[in-house]
Amino acid sequence: MNKNMLKIDWLVLPLIGIAIVIGLWALSSATWAKELPSPAQTWAKSKEYVLDPFAKRGEMDQGILRFTWHSLVLVAKGYALALLIGTPLGFFLGLSKTFTKTFDPIIQILRPVSPLAWLPLGLVLFLSAGKQASELGALFTIAVCAMWPTVLNTAVGVRAIPQDYLNVARVLKLSRTKTLLKVLLPAALPYMFTGFRLSLGIAWLVIVAAEMLTGRPGVGGFLWQEYNALIYEHIILCIITIGVVGFILDRGMSLMERRFKTA
């Protein structure tokens, strides 16, 4: 009985939800949104990109998984940079009240700035890099936009560490390095993973905007090209791809978080 309920919860109900959305999509395209391609039209126009997902017919004419791979590589680089900057910054904010008073106002000012505002600055900063300017500008934008959840959640995690833990570390005369690795890091890790997960989601969102503005090959670049060409079926294909990849990334990070919490 429990297994049947699990099947309903994890398989049947999501399929019902997808069927309802597809039904509403078909109804909309047949009634009030005449310019919206139907599910059947979208598949007929896009199946070449799906059935041959790694094909490369040109720089901006590739299979959908090949475009996705380009985007994921850039996201991975920018996300890694975001964690390398954001994690230490979060620890400094959590450990030092002076550091917090000095830099927290700046962080709160910069945090809500849109990726569309950061990207032109990134392109200007790396203008001397020539052909690599667009990639470096995109990496800069991803890192700056994605690091804030990691910074803030890490800081919260460090501040939430009971004072008794730090007192024991002092009594045992642990070095700063051992205190960090044996006390601070394990205690703050659940909070940090929440930040890592949110940062990954933002990094994936930012890559679409970055590719659209720089014209780089990827899901975002392909979407912008097809929008300019008024090929709405491919726009829908890109939206579905972005959503599915984002879902997979979030679930993967969630599984990793659970494994670390139970370890």
C-alpha positions in Angstrom: 0.0 0.0 0.0 2.8 2.4 0.9 4.6 1.7 -2.3 1.5 2.4 -4.3 1.0 5.7 -2.5 4.7 6.6 -3.3 4.1 5.8 -7.0 1.1 8.1 -7.0 3.0 10.9 -5.2 6.2 10.8 -7.2 5.0 9.6 -10.6 1.3 9.8 -11.3 0.6 13.2 -9.8 3.4 15.0 -11.6 2.3 13.4 -14.9 -1.2 14.6 -14.2 0.1 18.1 -13.6 2.1 18.1 -16.8 -0.9 16.8 -18.8 -3.0 19.7 -17.4 -0.4 22.3 -18.4 -0.1 20.8 -21.9 -3.9 20.8 -22.1 -4.1 24.5 -21.1 -1.3 25.3 -23.6 -3.2 23.6 -26.4 -6.4 25.3 -25.5 -4.8 28.7 -25.3 -3.2 28.3 -28.8 -6.5 27.2 -30.2 -8.6 30.0 -28.8 -7.3 33.4 -27.6 -3.5 33.2 -28.2 -3.5 32.4 -32.0 0.2 33.3 -32.4 1.2 30.8 -29.7 2.3 27.5 -31.3 0.4 24.4 -30.1 2.3 21.5 -28.5 2.1 19.6 -31.8 3.4 22.5 -33.8 6.2 23.0 -31.3 7.3 19.4 -31.5 7.1 19.3 -35.3 9.3 22.4 -35.5 11.7 21.5 -32.7 12.1 17.7 -33.0 15.3 18.1 -35.1 17.0 19.8 -32.1 15.7 17.2 -29.7 16.2 13.9 -31.6 19.7 14.9 -32.7 20.6 16.8 -29.5 24.4 17.0 -30.0 24.4 18.0 -33.7 26.4 21.0 -34.8 25.3 22.6 -38.1 26.7 26.0 -37.2 27.8 28.0 -34.2 24.2 29.1 -33.5 22.5 26.0 -35.0 23.2 23.1 -32.7 21.3 20.4 -30.9 19.6 21.4 -27.7 21.8 19.4 -25.5 24.9 20.8 -27.1 23.6 24.3 -26.4 22.8 23.2 -22.9 26.4 21.9 -22.5 27.8 25.3 -23.5 25.6 27.0 -20.9 26.4 24.5 -18.1 30.2 24.9 -18.6 30.0 28.6 -18.2 27.7 28.3 -15.2 30.0 25.8 -13.6 33.0 28.3 -13.9 31.0 31.2 -12.6 29.4 29.2 -9.8 32.7 27.9 -8.6 34.0 31.5 -8.6 31.0 32.6 -6.6 31.6 30.0 -4.0 35.3 30.8 -3.8 34.5 34.4 -3.1 31.3 34.1 -1.2 32.2 31.4 1.3 35.2 33.2 2.9 33.3 36.5 2.8 30.4 34.8 4.7 32.8 33.5 7.4 34.3 37.0 7.9 30.8 38.5 8.2 29.8 35.8 10.7 33.0 36.0 12.8 33.8 39.7 12.9 31.3 42.4 14.0 33.7 45.1 12.8 33.9 43.5 9.3 30.1 43.2 9.3 29.6 46.9 10.2 32.2 47.9 7.5 30.9 45.8 4.6 27.3 44.8 5.3 25.9 48.1 4.0 27.9 47.7 0.7 26.6 44.1 0.4 23.0 45.2 0.9 23.4 47.9 -1.8 25.0 45.6 -4.4 22.9 42.4 -3.7 19.7 43.5 -5.5 21.4 44.8 -8.6 20.1 43.1 -11.7 22.4 40.9 -13.9 21.4 43.2 -16.8 23.2 46.0 -15.0 26.3 43.9 -14.0 27.0 42.5 -17.5 27.8 45.8 -19.2 30.2 46.6 -16.4 31.8 43.1 -16.8 32.3 43.7 -20.5 33.9 47.1 -19.8 36.3 45.6 -17.2 37.5 42.9 -19.6 37.4 44.9 -22.8 41.1 44.5 -23.3 40.7 40.7 -23.4 39.4 40.9 -27.0 37.5 37.8 -28.1 37.3 36.5 -24.5 35.7 39.7 -23.2 32.2 38.2 -23.5 33.1 35.0 -21.6 34.9 36.9 -18.9 32.1 39.4 -18.6 29.6 36.6 -18.3 31.7 34.9 -15.6 32.0 38.1 -13.7 28.2 38.6 -13.9 27.4 35.0 -12.8 29.9 35.2 -9.9 28.7 38.6 -8.6 25.0 37.7 -8.8 25.2 34.2 -7.5 27.4 34.7 -4.5 25.1 36.6 -2.3 23.0 33.7 -1.0 26.2 31.9 -0.1 27.6 35.0 1.6 24.5 35.6 3.7 23.6 32.0 4.6 27.2 31.2 5.6 27.3 34.3 7.8 24.0 33.2 9.5 25.4 29.7 10.0 28.5 31.0 11.6 26.6 33.3 13.9 24.3 30.4 14.9 27.2 28.3 16.2 26.7 27.9 20.0 29.3 29.8 22.1 30.0 26.5 24.0 31.5 25.0 20.8 34.0 27.9 20.6 34.7 27.7 24.3 35.6 24.0 24.0 37.9 24.8 21.1 39.7 27.4 23.3 40.0 24.9 26.2 41.5 22.3 23.9 43.8 25.0 22.5 42.9 24.2 19.0 44.7 26.3 16.3 42.6 28.6 14.2 42.8 26.2 11.3 41.6 23.3 13.4 38.9 25.4 14.9 37.7 26.3 11.4 37.8 22.7 10.1 36.7 20.9 13.2 34.2 23.3 14.7 33.0 26.2 12.5 32.7 24.4 9.2 30.7 21.3 10.3 28.4 23.4 12.4 27.7 26.0 9.6 27.5 23.4 6.8 23.7 23.0 6.7 23.3 26.8 6.4 26.0 26.9 3.8 24.4 24.3 1.6 21.2 26.3 1.6 23.2 29.2 0.3 25.0 26.9 -2.3 21.6 25.7 -3.6 20.2 29.2 -3.9 23.4 30.4 -5.6 23.2 27.6 -8.1 19.7 28.5 -9.1 20.7 32.2 -9.6 23.7 31.2 -11.6 21.5 29.2 -14.0 19.1 32.2 -14.3 21.9 34.6 -14.9 23.5 32.6 -17.7 20.4 33.0 -19.9 20.5 36.8 -19.6 24.3 36.8 -20.2 24.1 34.7 -23.3 21.1 36.7 -24.7 23.1 40.0 -24.4 26.5 38.7 -25.6 25.2 36.4 -28.3 27.3 33.5 -27.0 26.2 29.9 -28.1 24.1 28.4 -25.5 20.4 28.1 -24.5 20.0 31.8 -23.9 21.8 32.8 -27.0 19.7 30.4 -29.1 16.5 31.7 -27.5 17.4 35.3 -28.3 18.3 34.4 -31.9 15.0 32.6 -32.4 13.1 35.5 -30.9 14.6 37.9 -33.4 13.7 35.4 -36.1 10.1 35.1 -34.7 10.4 31.3 -34.5 8.2 30.9 -31.4 8.4 27.1 -31.3 12.1 27.2 -30.6 11.5 29.9 -27.9 9.2 27.4 -26.2 11.8 24.6 -26.6 14.4 26.8 -24.9 12.0 27.7 -22.0 11.3 24.0 -21.4 15.0 23.2 -21.5 15.9 26.0 -19.1 13.2 24.8 -16.7 14.1 21.1 -16.9 17.8 21.7 -16.4 17.1 24.1 -13.5 15.0 21.4 -11.9 17.7 18.7 -12.3 20.3 21.0 -10.9 18.2 21.9 -7.9 17.4 18.2 -7.2 21.0 17.2 -7.5 22.1 19.9 -5.0 19.2 18.8 -2.7 20.5 15.2 -2.8 24.0 16.3 -2.1 22.8 18.5 0.8 21.0 15.5 2.4 24.0 13.3 2.1 26.2 15.8 3.9 23.6 16.4 6.6 23.3 12.6 7.3 27.1 12.0 7.0 
